[in-house]
Amino acid sequence: MYEPSQLRTFLAVAQTLSFTQAARRLGLRQSTVSQHVRRLEDTAGRQLFSRDTHSVELTEDGEAMLGFARRILDAHEQAAAFFTGTRLRGRLRFGASEDFVLTRLPEILEGFRYDHPEVDLELTVELSGTLHEQLADGKLDLVLAKRRPEDPHGELVWHDRLVWIGAERLRLDPERPVPLIVYPPPGITRALALEALEKQGRAWRIACTSGSLNGLIAAARAGLGVMAHSRGLIPPGLVRVPDRADLPELGEVDFVLVHGRRRTAAQGAADALAATILTRGDRLHRGR
């Protein structure tokens, strides 16, 4: 028998690939997180994570457990909602960054709408920096977006590395400025890319600017240049730029959920959507 609390802990570790981050998300001690995972592995009779002092990775059995854990928790939450008789209502202003345009976020939102038909969900798709500004201005209730590594705000959905990507046949001339494909300000990946190149002392030029991920992808597929992108969200038709190009390391990035600071009538709906995304967040960067 699989305990829901252990499955929630398992999903948190699977999404963050960190026992420390999972403990912080769930409000548990790290020892409790380890205990939950160990008991779930004992119940399953399989090792779900391969881990050492430096990294945590899902095993093949752990990947399989993801689907089972989601379905069990979905059924548990639906039963709880049915028998408590609570129905969420009202307007929920949700912002998602451009990063998620080509992911399975629409499936997650469709499931939320099915479970909560009386919530009027309003979706805004924008740059992460713009969404954070709108949230601060009270124009949104909940945001799913990137944050800079030093930013403490938000609940971690998953942690990733930024990498350089481009067309497979693209060749960079080391004697010429790096052609960049970027979001306009205040794009977070734009800022991190420019900072890395400046720190390396590498010349660069803007080859394409677009506020749309599809626009950036089209430019990259056409071979106009390179772009900084999440390693877990590389679009079809694009590949990582080889190390021989000698481009600088871009560092890491967090994808987080951030609630509005003002308590509104949408709080219950925002909490429910946040819980749905945290439970199913691995779908955003797996099995696209």
Backbone as CSV, one residue per row, in Angstrom:
resi,resn,N_x,N_y,N_z,CA_x,CA_y,CA_z,C_x,C_y,C_z
1,MET,0.861,-1.193,0.000,0.000,0.000,0.000,0.887,1.230,0.000
2,TYR,0.658,2.111,-0.962,1.501,3.295,-1.110,0.890,4.481,-0.366
3,GLU,1.659,5.035,0.563,1.192,6.157,1.377,1.279,7.455,0.573
4,PRO,0.198,8.249,0.522,0.236,9.514,-0.216,1.360,10.448,0.237
5,SER,1.630,10.491,1.544,2.689,11.386,2.032,4.046,10.977,1.465
6,GLN,4.278,9.668,1.359,5.543,9.193,0.797,5.617,9.469,-0.698
7,LEU,4.496,9.357,-1.390,4.468,9.634,-2.831,4.702,11.116,-3.107
8,ARG,4.132,11.998,-2.268,4.375,13.433,-2.442,5.852,13.753,-2.228
9,THR,6.438,13.127,-1.246,7.865,13.338,-0.993,8.689,12.831,-2.172
10,PHE,8.323,11.660,-2.675,9.026,11.103,-3.832,8.969,12.060,-5.024
11,LEU,7.785,12.605,-5.308,7.648,13.532,-6.434,8.480,14.787,-6.225
12,ALA,8.513,15.296,-5.001,9.304,16.500,-4.718,10.790,16.247,-4.959
13,VAL,11.281,15.086,-4.543,12.691,14.757,-4.776,12.946,14.542,-6.268
14,ALA,12.015,13.888,-6.961,12.175,13.623,-8.386,12.231,14.916,-9.196
15,GLN,11.459,15.908,-8.778,11.406,17.160,-9.526,12.585,18.072,-9.216
16,THR,13.044,18.077,-7.983,14.148,18.968,-7.602,15.501,18.278,-7.687
17,LEU,15.494,16.931,-7.704,16.732,16.137,-7.657,17.612,16.579,-6.499
18,SER,16.942,16.848,-5.387,17.649,17.297,-4.187,16.798,16.982,-2.966
19,PHE,17.354,16.246,-2.007,16.644,15.965,-0.765,16.482,17.243,0.058
20,THR,17.477,18.123,-0.018,17.416,19.391,0.719,16.300,20.282,0.180
21,GLN,16.240,20.437,-1.158,15.208,21.276,-1.766,13.825,20.676,-1.546
22,ALA,13.722,19.360,-1.621,12.425,18.710,-1.391,11.946,18.947,0.043
23,ALA,12.872,18.860,0.993,12.509,19.111,2.394,12.022,20.537,2.577
24,ARG,12.699,21.481,1.923,12.304,22.885,2.028,10.921,23.100,1.422
25,ARG,10.666,22.478,0.274,9.365,22.637,-0.377,8.241,22.089,0.487
26,LEU,8.475,20.924,1.093,7.421,20.237,1.838,7.319,20.671,3.296
27,GLY,8.289,21.470,3.760,8.296,21.874,5.155,8.628,20.732,6.091
28,LEU,9.494,19.829,5.624,9.889,18.670,6.422,11.381,18.717,6.727
29,ARG,11.800,17.925,7.683,13.225,17.752,7.913,13.797,16.863,6.818
30,GLN,15.075,17.069,6.516,15.701,16.262,5.476,15.703,14.783,5.873
31,SER,15.853,14.507,7.174,15.835,13.117,7.631,14.476,12.472,7.377
32,THR,13.400,13.271,7.475,12.059,12.749,7.201,11.884,12.443,5.721
33,VAL,12.418,13.322,4.871,12.373,13.076,3.430,13.094,11.777,3.094
34,SER,14.281,11.587,3.653,15.042,10.359,3.411,14.266,9.133,3.894
35,GLN,13.609,9.276,5.028,12.834,8.164,5.580,11.656,7.817,4.684
36,HIS,10.955,8.841,4.175,9.825,8.597,3.273,10.285,7.852,2.028
37,VAL,11.386,8.305,1.447,11.887,7.662,0.228,12.303,6.220,0.516
38,ARG,12.975,6.017,1.629,13.433,4.672,1.980,12.229,3.734,2.179
39,ARG,11.190,4.223,2.849,10.009,3.377,3.084,9.282,3.083,1.764
40,LEU,9.231,4.070,0.884,8.588,3.838,-0.414,9.390,2.814,-1.221
41,GLU,10.706,2.911,-1.176,11.543,1.927,-1.864,11.356,0.540,-1.259
42,ASP,11.190,0.455,0.057,10.955,-0.835,0.707,9.611,-1.426,0.258
43,THR,8.595,-0.540,0.170,7.269,-1.003,-0.256,7.309,-1.498,-1.697
44,ALA,7.997,-0.746,-2.552,8.079,-1.120,-3.964,9.041,-2.290,-4.198
45,GLY,9.964,-2.453,-3.278,10.970,-3.491,-3.468,11.976,-3.138,-4.549
46,ARG,12.095,-1.850,-4.868,13.003,-1.378,-5.916,13.712,-0.102,-5.454
47,GLN,14.891,0.132,-6.002,15.586,1.396,-5.752,15.050,2.434,-6.723
48,LEU,14.592,3.560,-6.204,13.966,4.590,-7.034,14.933,5.716,-7.406
49,PHE,15.965,5.904,-6.590,16.969,6.927,-6.865,18.361,6.322,-6.767
50,SER,19.245,6.770,-7.633,20.671,6.503,-7.436,21.259,7.789,-6.881
51,ARG,21.950,7.711,-5.764,22.397,8.932,-5.113,23.767,8.722,-4.487
52,ASP,24.535,9.806,-4.503,25.803,9.851,-3.791,25.899,11.207,-3.111
53,THR,27.069,11.593,-2.678,27.204,12.860,-1.945,27.032,14.072,-2.843
54,HIS,27.078,13.868,-4.173,27.063,15.012,-5.080,25.807,15.118,-5.945
55,SER,25.101,14.010,-6.155,23.982,14.075,-7.094,22.891,13.073,-6.734
56,VAL,21.697,13.350,-7.250,20.543,12.468,-7.105,19.937,12.294,-8.487
57,GLU,19.718,11.063,-8.913,19.130,10.785,-10.218,18.075,9.697,-10.067
58,LEU,17.043,9.768,-10.882,16.028,8.722,-10.904,16.583,7.475,-11.575
59,THR,16.277,6.315,-11.016,16.582,5.054,-11.683,15.469,4.767,-12.697
60,GLU,15.621,3.692,-13.445,14.567,3.301,-14.394,13.274,2.996,-13.653
61,ASP,13.377,2.341,-12.503,12.178,2.079,-11.701,11.597,3.376,-11.131
62,GLY,12.465,4.337,-10.818,11.994,5.633,-10.348,11.206,6.365,-11.412
63,GLU,11.673,6.287,-12.659,10.934,6.898,-13.772,9.545,6.267,-13.893
64,ALA,9.496,4.939,-13.735,8.203,4.256,-13.819,7.281,4.677,-12.671
65,MET,7.854,4.871,-11.481,7.057,5.254,-10.318,6.422,6.626,-10.487
66,LEU,7.020,7.499,-11.287,6.470,8.844,-11.487,5.012,8.790,-11.935
67,GLY,4.752,7.986,-12.958,3.387,7.907,-13.471,2.414,7.334,-12.457
68,PHE,2.844,6.274,-11.768,1.976,5.671,-10.752,1.700,6.660,-9.619
69,ALA,2.733,7.369,-9.172,2.578,8.312,-8.055,1.593,9.414,-8.418
70,ARG,1.720,9.958,-9.635,0.791,11.010,-10.066,-0.643,10.514,-10.067
71,ARG,-0.865,9.318,-10.633,-2.242,8.821,-10.734,-2.834,8.514,-9.366
72,ILE,-2.038,7.953,-8.473,-2.528,7.660,-7.119,-2.902,8.947,-6.396
73,LEU,-2.028,9.959,-6.482,-2.300,11.220,-5.805,-3.475,11.954,-6.439
74,ASP,-3.606,11.875,-7.770,-4.764,12.487,-8.432,-6.057,11.884,-7.901
75,ALA,-6.102,10.539,-7.825,-7.310,9.865,-7.337,-7.573,10.227,-5.873
76,HIS,-6.521,10.321,-5.085,-6.655,10.672,-3.671,-7.259,12.071,-3.525
77,GLU,-6.749,13.033,-4.322,-7.240,14.407,-4.226,-8.671,14.529,-4.729
78,GLN,-9.009,13.804,-5.790,-10.378,13.850,-6.304,-11.362,13.278,-5.298
79,ALA,-10.972,12.183,-4.641,-11.851,11.593,-3.629,-12.031,12.540,-2.446
80,ALA,-10.943,13.174,-2.028,-11.029,14.108,-0.904,-11.942,15.276,-1.247
81,ALA,-11.802,15.815,-2.458,-12.638,16.946,-2.871,-14.107,16.532,-2.947
82,PHE,-14.370,15.316,-3.432,-15.748,14.853,-3.574,-16.432,14.710,-2.217
83,PHE,-15.737,14.086,-1.274,-16.384,13.790,-0.006,-16.389,14.961,0.968
84,THR,-15.481,15.932,0.776,-15.556,17.124,1.625,-16.581,18.106,1.086
85,GLY,-16.917,17.949,-0.196,-17.947,18.808,-0.775,-17.505,20.230,-1.025
86,THR,-16.199,20.497,-0.987,-15.711,21.850,-1.219,-15.477,22.069,-2.709
87,ARG,-16.015,23.158,-3.230,-15.836,23.498,-4.642,-15.223,24.893,-4.728
88,LEU,-14.124,24.974,-5.445,-13.463,26.266,-5.603,-14.185,27.092,-6.657
89,ARG,-14.247,28.393,-6.410,-14.894,29.309,-7.344,-14.064,30.570,-7.451
90,GLY,-14.376,31.364,-8.464,-13.758,32.681,-8.584,-12.791,32.792,-9.744
91,ARG,-12.183,33.965,-9.823,-11.270,34.306,-10.913,-9.831,34.094,-10.466
92,LEU,-9.054,33.371,-11.279,-7.650,33.110,-10.975,-6.796,33.599,-12.133
93,ARG,-5.934,34.590,-11.852,-5.055,35.165,-12.873,-3.683,34.484,-12.758
94,PHE,-3.406,33.623,-13.718,-2.195,32.788,-13.684,-1.248,33.199,-14.806
95,GLY,0.000,33.407,-14.457,1.013,33.755,-15.443,2.024,32.641,-15.621
96,ALA,2.325,32.285,-16.863,3.342,31.272,-17.171,4.338,31.867,-18.146
97,SER,5.606,31.571,-17.933,6.632,32.150,-18.802,6.649,31.458,-20.156
98,GLU,7.244,32.142,-21.129,7.347,31.635,-22.499,8.005,30.260,-22.555
99,ASP,8.818,29.931,-21.560,9.525,28.644,-21.548,8.578,27.458,-21.684
100,PHE,7.328,27.626,-21.256,6.418,26.491,-21.169,5.476,26.377,-22.365
101,VAL,5.688,27.196,-23.391,4.806,27.186,-24.554,4.756,25.809,-25.206
102,LEU,5.905,25.150,-25.289,5.980,23.873,-25.998,6.005,22.665,-25.061
103,THR,5.675,22.852,-23.797,5.674,21.744,-22.840,4.255,21.195,-22.676
104,ARG,4.086,20.364,-21.671,2.777,19.767,-21.414,1.981,20.552,-20.374
105,LEU,2.320,21.819,-20.197,1.544,22.668,-19.290,0.061,22.710,-19.673
106,PRO,-0.288,22.800,-20.977,-1.724,22.796,-21.313,-2.465,21.584,-20.755
107,GLU,-1.820,20.409,-20.718,-2.470,19.224,-20.153,-2.711,19.391,-18.652
108,ILE,-1.750,19.993,-17.971,-1.900,20.223,-16.531,-3.044,21.200,-16.270
109,LEU,-3.113,22.266,-17.078,-4.188,23.247,-16.902,-5.546,22.651,-17.266
110,GLU,-5.564,21.785,-18.281,-6.813,21.127,-18.647,-7.319,20.255,-17.496
111,GLY,-6.398,19.532,-16.846,-6.793,18.714,-15.703,-7.321,19.555,-14.559
112,PHE,-6.681,20.701,-14.320,-7.145,21.602,-13.264,-8.540,22.127,-13.577
113,ARG,-8.781,22.498,-14.836,-10.105,23.015,-15.220,-11.171,21.929,-15.055
114,TYR,-10.809,20.689,-15.342,-11.760,19.584,-15.188,-12.108,19.380,-13.712
115,ASP,-11.099,19.461,-12.855,-11.317,19.244,-11.423,-12.019,20.430,-10.762
116,HIS,-11.834,21.630,-11.330,-12.388,22.852,-10.718,-13.101,23.683,-11.786
117,PRO,-14.230,23.205,-12.281,-14.914,23.865,-13.402,-15.457,25.253,-13.078
118,GLU,-15.612,25.573,-11.793,-16.179,26.879,-11.448,-15.116,27.947,-11.209
119,VAL,-13.857,27.598,-11.443,-12.779,28.589,-11.374,-12.597,29.193,-12.764
120,ASP,-12.648,30.510,-12.850,-12.409,31.216,-14.112,-10.911,31.468,-14.232
121,LEU,-10.243,30.620,-14.987,-8.787,30.691,-15.120,-8.420,31.628,-16.259
122,GLU,-7.621,32.647,-15.952,-7.123,33.595,-16.948,-5.611,33.411,-17.076
123,LEU,-5.161,33.049,-18.265,-3.752,32.743,-18.494,-3.039,33.896,-19.183
124,THR,-1.896,34.288,-18.634,-1.011,35.274,-19.256,0.325,34.608,-19.537
125,VAL,0.781,34.663,-20.789,2.084,34.120,-21.168,3.000,35.291,-21.484
126,GLU,4.094,35.375,-20.758,5.014,36.505,-20.902,6.424,36.074,-20.532
127,LEU,7.368,37.008,-20.636,8.721,36.772,-20.150,8.708,36.662,-18.630
128,SER,9.634,35.869,-18.085,9.674,35.680,-16.631,9.791,37.008,-15.893
129,GLY,10.686,37.872,-16.356,10.876,39.165,-15.692,9.611,39.997,-15.686
130,THR,8.892,39.986,-16.804,7.633,40.740,-16.904,6.582,40.172,-15.962
131,LEU,6.507,38.843,-15.862,5.529,38.213,-14.972,5.794,38.564,-13.513
132,HIS,7.061,38.572,-13.120,7.388,38.947,-11.742,6.961,40.391,-11.467
133,GLU,7.126,41.274,-12.443,6.711,42.669,-12.281,5.190,42.764,-12.150
134,GLN,4.460,42.022,-12.991,2.995,42.063,-12.925,2.478,41.482,-11.616
135,LEU,3.147,40.459,-11.116,2.750,39.873,-9.829,2.942,40.894,-8.714
136,ALA,4.072,41.589,-8.741,4.349,42.598,-7.715,3.334,43.740,-7.778
137,ASP,2.828,44.038,-8.978,1.843,45.113,-9.149,0.421,44.668,-8.843
138,GLY,0.254,43.398,-8.443,-1.083,42.912,-8.110,-1.936,42.552,-9.305
139,LYS,-1.315,42.397,-10.496,-2.070,42.085,-11.706,-2.217,40.583,-11.932
140,LEU,-1.478,39.772,-11.166,-1.558,38.322,-11.255,-1.646,37.735,-9.846
141,ASP,-2.207,36.532,-9.757,-2.341,35.851,-8.465,-1.281,34.773,-8.261
142,LEU,-0.798,34.189,-9.353,0.169,33.089,-9.283,0.995,33.087,-10.550
143,VAL,2.294,32.844,-10.398,3.201,32.866,-11.546,4.074,31.616,-11.535
144,LEU,4.260,31.019,-12.712,5.209,29.928,-12.934,6.265,30.458,-13.892
145,ALA,7.487,30.630,-13.398,8.501,31.296,-14.206,9.900,30.975,-13.703
146,LYS,10.886,31.468,-14.426,12.276,31.347,-13.980,12.558,32.410,-12.919
147,ARG,13.592,32.132,-12.135,14.135,33.151,-11.253,15.659,33.079,-11.348
148,ARG,16.299,34.171,-11.054,17.753,34.169,-11.033,18.229,33.361,-9.817
149,PRO,19.415,32.731,-9.917,19.880,31.856,-8.831,19.937,32.512,-7.462
150,GLU,20.218,33.826,-7.420,20.345,34.483,-6.119,19.004,34.952,-5.548
151,ASP,17.921,34.800,-6.320,16.600,35.253,-5.887,15.984,34.206,-4.959
152,PRO,15.618,34.584,-3.714,15.072,33.595,-2.772,13.572,33.381,-2.897
153,HIS,12.892,34.192,-3.702,11.439,34.147,-3.743,10.931,32.972,-4.577
154,GLY,9.832,32.391,-4.127,9.164,31.359,-4.895,9.393,29.953,-4.357
155,GLU,8.518,29.060,-4.782,8.562,27.649,-4.396,9.135,26.863,-5.563
156,LEU,10.217,26.155,-5.332,10.943,25.484,-6.404,10.110,24.371,-7.035
157,VAL,9.963,24.427,-8.365,9.325,23.350,-9.127,10.396,22.404,-9.643
158,TRP,11.413,22.962,-10.279,12.598,22.170,-10.587,13.789,23.071,-10.872
159,HIS,14.952,22.450,-10.781,16.238,23.134,-10.911,16.908,22.611,-12.174
160,ASP,17.514,23.500,-12.956,18.107,23.066,-14.216,19.351,23.900,-14.522
161,ARG,20.079,23.465,-15.546,21.220,24.225,-16.041,20.831,24.917,-17.334
162,LEU,21.410,26.086,-17.555,21.270,26.759,-18.842,22.393,26.295,-19.758
163,VAL,22.054,26.079,-21.018,23.045,25.662,-22.005,22.862,26.495,-23.271
164,TRP,23.896,26.487,-24.107,23.823,27.144,-25.419,23.256,26.143,-26.422
165,ILE,22.269,26.580,-27.212,21.702,25.697,-28.232,21.653,26.430,-29.567
166,GLY,21.571,25.644,-30.643,21.484,26.206,-31.987,21.181,25.109,-32.986
167,ALA,21.197,25.460,-34.257,20.979,24.479,-35.311,22.165,23.506,-35.360
168,GLU,21.892,22.268,-35.747,22.942,21.252,-35.742,24.089,21.613,-36.675
169,ARG,23.800,22.275,-37.794,24.847,22.587,-38.773,25.501,23.950,-38.523
170,LEU,25.094,24.630,-37.476,25.657,25.949,-37.183,27.131,25.835,-36.797
171,ARG,27.969,26.673,-37.359,29.383,26.742,-37.011,29.711,28.181,-36.643
172,LEU,30.294,28.367,-35.462,30.647,29.707,-34.997,32.089,30.026,-35.372
173,ASP,32.304,31.218,-35.920,33.650,31.684,-36.261,34.252,32.324,-35.012
174,PRO,35.332,31.760,-34.459,35.910,32.315,-33.227,36.467,33.719,-33.386
175,GLU,36.659,34.161,-34.631,37.192,35.497,-34.877,36.098,36.553,-34.977
176,ARG,34.850,36.132,-34.953,33.734,37.078,-35.118,32.857,37.074,-33.861
177,PRO,32.116,38.154,-33.631,31.234,38.202,-32.458,30.204,37.067,-32.478
178,VAL,29.867,36.585,-31.299,28.873,35.512,-31.172,27.490,36.061,-31.541
179,PRO,26.814,35.457,-32.534,25.468,35.922,-32.901,24.431,35.387,-31.914
180,LEU,23.722,36.279,-31.261,22.798,35.886,-30.192,21.343,35.988,-30.625
181,ILE,20.571,35.008,-30.191,19.118,35.006,-30.353,18.542,35.130,-28.951
182,VAL,17.847,36.223,-28.676,17.492,36.532,-27.289,16.076,37.093,-27.159
183,TYR,15.559,36.955,-25.951,14.354,37.684,-25.577,14.723,39.147,-25.359
184,PRO,13.752,40.048,-25.443,14.035,41.446,-25.084,14.147,41.588,-23.569
185,PRO,14.672,42.705,-23.075,14.648,42.946,-21.627,13.207,42.934,-21.140
186,PRO,12.904,42.457,-19.925,13.843,42.026,-18.885,14.058,40.506,-18.849
187,GLY,14.276,39.886,-20.013,14.455,38.434,-20.066,15.611,37.960,-19.200
188,ILE,15.370,36.957,-18.380,16.392,36.457,-17.455,17.505,35.731,-18.202
189,THR,17.135,34.873,-19.186,18.180,34.165,-19.932,19.017,35.138,-20.754
190,ARG,18.403,36.196,-21.264,19.152,37.223,-21.995,20.227,37.817,-21.088
191,ALA,19.808,38.227,-19.889,20.744,38.868,-18.966,21.885,37.920,-18.598
192,LEU,21.561,36.647,-18.327,22.594,35.685,-17.942,23.556,35.410,-19.097
193,ALA,23.047,35.358,-20.328,23.898,35.131,-21.493,24.869,36.293,-21.698
194,LEU,24.361,37.511,-21.624,25.216,38.681,-21.819,26.250,38.806,-20.708
195,GLU,25.836,38.524,-19.478,26.777,38.586,-18.357,27.905,37.572,-18.528
196,ALA,27.565,36.348,-18.976,28.580,35.310,-19.154,29.569,35.681,-20.251
197,LEU,29.072,36.215,-21.354,29.951,36.598,-22.465,30.840,37.777,-22.081
198,GLU,30.269,38.745,-21.381,31.053,39.903,-20.936,32.157,39.457,-19.983
199,LYS,31.813,38.534,-19.082,32.807,38.045,-18.119,33.939,37.308,-18.818
200,GLN,33.613,36.587,-19.890,34.625,35.866,-20.664,35.436,36.800,-21.557
201,GLY,34.917,38.011,-21.792,35.580,38.937,-22.700,35.319,38.607,-24.155
202,ARG,34.218,37.922,-24.408,33.877,37.490,-25.770,32.961,38.513,-26.422
203,ALA,33.300,38.901,-27.632,32.462,39.846,-28.378,31.164,39.168,-28.797
204,TRP,30.087,39.930,-28.883,28.795,39.383,-29.269,27.999,40.432,-30.034
205,ARG,26.981,39.957,-30.723,26.031,40.839,-31.405,24.648,40.208,-31.338
206,ILE,23.607,41.021,-31.385,22.238,40.527,-31.363,21.818,40.199,-32.793
207,ALA,21.537,38.918,-33.049,21.113,38.489,-34.383,19.594,38.459,-34.506
208,CYS,18.907,38.242,-33.372,17.439,38.205,-33.386,16.921,38.495,-31.989
209,THR,15.889,39.306,-31.918,15.175,39.563,-30.661,13.707,39.247,-30.874
210,SER,13.127,38.460,-29.982,11.706,38.145,-30.068,11.170,37.873,-28.679
211,GLY,9.969,38.340,-28.410,9.306,38.040,-27.147,8.598,36.701,-27.165
212,SER,8.643,36.027,-28.304,7.974,34.747,-28.477,8.998,33.631,-28.575
213,LEU,8.792,32.557,-27.820,9.686,31.410,-27.914,9.678,30.827,-29.315
214,ASN,8.515,30.773,-29.946,8.449,30.249,-31.311,9.273,31.097,-32.274
215,GLY,9.302,32.404,-32.039,10.122,33.272,-32.872,11.603,32.992,-32.698
216,LEU,12.028,32.786,-31.454,13.433,32.470,-31.182,13.819,31.126,-31.800
217,ILE,12.934,30.156,-31.683,13.219,28.829,-32.230,13.348,28.894,-33.747
218,ALA,12.460,29.655,-34.391,12.528,29.779,-35.846,13.863,30.379,-36.275
219,ALA,14.313,31.405,-35.551,15.589,32.033,-35.881,16.752,31.068,-35.662
220,ALA,16.684,30.294,-34.571,17.755,29.340,-34.287,17.790,28.222,-35.325
221,ARG,16.627,27.719,-35.707,16.581,26.666,-36.721,17.104,27.158,-38.066
222,ALA,16.940,28.447,-38.314,17.440,29.031,-39.566,18.945,29.261,-39.536
223,GLY,19.572,29.023,-38.381,21.015,29.172,-38.282,21.492,30.590,-38.061
224,LEU,20.587,31.458,-37.548,20.975,32.854,-37.344,21.943,33.035,-36.185
225,GLY,21.940,32.102,-35.235,22.822,32.260,-34.087,22.540,31.236,-33.016
226,VAL,22.970,31.553,-31.787,22.798,30.654,-30.642,21.917,31.324,-29.597
227,MET,21.321,30.515,-28.737,20.483,31.046,-27.669,20.739,30.274,-26.384
228,ALA,20.564,30.952,-25.263,20.659,30.317,-23.948,19.306,29.719,-23.615
229,HIS,19.319,28.465,-23.152,18.051,27.780,-22.922,18.215,26.727,-21.840
230,SER,17.115,26.399,-21.192,17.122,25.345,-20.174,17.479,24.000,-20.804
231,ARG,18.382,23.267,-20.160,18.814,21.970,-20.672,17.652,20.988,-20.781
232,GLY,16.688,21.092,-19.876,15.565,20.158,-19.871,14.441,20.519,-20.803
233,LEU,14.560,21.641,-21.522,13.475,22.101,-22.389,13.944,22.367,-23.817
234,ILE,15.025,21.714,-24.253,15.557,21.982,-25.597,14.511,21.591,-26.648
235,PRO,14.125,22.529,-27.526,13.078,22.247,-28.515,13.562,21.283,-29.603
236,PRO,12.643,20.558,-30.221,13.002,19.693,-31.346,13.666,20.500,-32.465
237,GLY,14.642,19.901,-33.114,15.319,20.577,-34.213,16.506,21.414,-33.802
238,LEU,16.756,21.508,-32.480,17.906,22.257,-31.979,18.744,21.355,-31.086
239,VAL,20.032,21.651,-31.003,20.955,20.819,-30.222,21.864,21.720,-29.394
240,ARG,22.513,21.109,-28.408,23.498,21.852,-27.628,24.687,22.217,-28.500
241,VAL,25.199,23.426,-28.311,26.388,23.857,-29.040,27.587,23.080,-28.495
242,PRO,28.420,22.492,-29.368,29.557,21.686,-28.894,30.540,22.501,-28.050
243,ASP,31.241,21.823,-27.158,32.210,22.480,-26.279,33.319,23.177,-27.061
244,ARG,33.605,22.674,-28.274,34.695,23.272,-29.050,34.413,24.717,-29.445
245,ALA,33.148,25.145,-29.339,32.824,26.544,-29.633,33.350,27.483,-28.556
246,ASP,33.731,26.907,-27.397,34.327,27.671,-26.302,33.432,28.801,-25.804
247,LEU,32.138,28.528,-25.746,31.226,29.511,-25.167,31.250,29.380,-23.648
248,PRO,31.006,30.464,-22.923,31.103,30.403,-21.454,29.970,29.608,-20.822
249,GLU,30.243,29.081,-19.627,29.202,28.416,-18.845,28.136,29.442,-18.458
250,LEU,26.883,29.013,-18.509,25.768,29.917,-18.218,25.229,29.770,-16.799
251,GLY,25.629,28.706,-16.124,25.166,28.536,-14.754,23.821,27.848,-14.672
252,GLU,23.167,28.012,-13.551,21.939,27.290,-13.253,20.750,28.232,-13.177
253,VAL,19.573,27.653,-13.256,18.347,28.438,-13.196,17.287,27.627,-12.462
254,ASP,16.437,28.315,-11.736,15.326,27.678,-11.027,14.010,28.048,-11.701
255,PHE,13.117,27.082,-11.798,11.739,27.345,-12.213,10.880,27.262,-10.954
256,VAL,10.142,28.324,-10.683,9.457,28.441,-9.399,8.000,28.871,-9.563
257,LEU,7.240,28.603,-8.541,5.896,29.155,-8.396,5.960,30.281,-7.379
258,VAL,5.368,31.419,-7.724,5.351,32.560,-6.818,3.919,33.045,-6.661
259,HIS,3.474,33.160,-5.420,2.135,33.675,-5.127,2.171,35.183,-4.984
260,GLY,1.053,35.817,-5.298,0.927,37.243,-5.048,0.982,37.524,-3.557
261,ARG,1.511,38.676,-3.206,1.665,39.013,-1.790,0.348,39.445,-1.155
262,ARG,-0.583,39.853,-1.974,-1.869,40.302,-1.435,-2.837,39.123,-1.371
263,ARG,-3.480,38.972,-0.233,-4.484,37.917,-0.082,-5.731,38.324,-0.858
264,THR,-6.167,37.481,-1.785,-7.340,37.784,-2.596,-8.322,36.628,-2.521
265,ALA,-9.487,36.825,-3.152,-10.493,35.770,-3.189,-10.005,34.566,-3.980
266,ALA,-8.951,34.759,-4.782,-8.419,33.675,-5.610,-7.425,32.790,-4.860
267,GLN,-7.195,33.057,-3.574,-6.140,32.355,-2.855,-6.341,30.840,-2.868
268,GLY,-7.577,30.401,-2.620,-7.834,28.967,-2.601,-7.564,28.324,-3.949
269,ALA,-8.003,28.982,-5.029,-7.764,28.455,-6.371,-6.279,28.477,-6.701
270,ALA,-5.582,29.535,-6.296,-4.141,29.629,-6.543,-3.399,28.513,-5.814
271,ASP,-3.795,28.238,-4.579,-3.166,27.160,-3.819,-3.402,25.807,-4.491
272,ALA,-4.615,25.607,-5.006,-4.947,24.333,-5.647,-4.160,24.151,-6.945
273,LEU,-4.047,25.217,-7.741,-3.289,25.116,-8.988,-1.811,24.902,-8.699
274,ALA,-1.293,25.596,-7.685,0.111,25.408,-7.307,0.359,23.953,-6.897
275,ALA,-0.554,23.377,-6.121,-0.402,21.986,-5.695,-0.435,21.041,-6.892
276,THR,-1.294,21.338,-7.869,-1.382,20.521,-9.080,-0.079,20.571,-9.859
277,ILE,0.489,21.765,-10.009,1.741,21.909,-10.762,2.890,21.233,-10.035
278,LEU,2.935,21.361,-8.716,4.005,20.726,-7.957,3.904,19.201,-8.033
279,THR,2.682,18.678,-8.045,2.497,17.233,-8.141,2.879,16.708,-9.516
280,ARG,2.568,17.495,-10.548,2.777,17.014,-11.930,3.902,17.759,-12.642
281,GLY,4.715,18.487,-11.894,5.708,19.345,-12.504,6.741,18.634,-13.352
282,ASP,7.013,17.347,-13.049,7.984,16.621,-13.880,7.510,16.486,-15.319
283,ARG,6.201,16.594,-15.564,5.690,16.509,-16.939,6.159,17.701,-17.782
284,LEU,6.535,18.791,-17.123,6.933,19.977,-17.869,8.271,19.801,-18.571
285,HIS,9.094,18.904,-18.069,10.417,18.745,-18.694,10.788,17.289,-18.900
286,ARG,9.788,16.412,-18.903,10.026,14.995,-19.198,8.989,14.517,-20.199
287,GLY,9.401,13.682,-21.107,8.472,13.008,-22.006,7.644,13.928,-22.848
288,ARG,8.233,15.045,-23.304,7.494,15.959,-24.141,7.238,15.329,-25.498
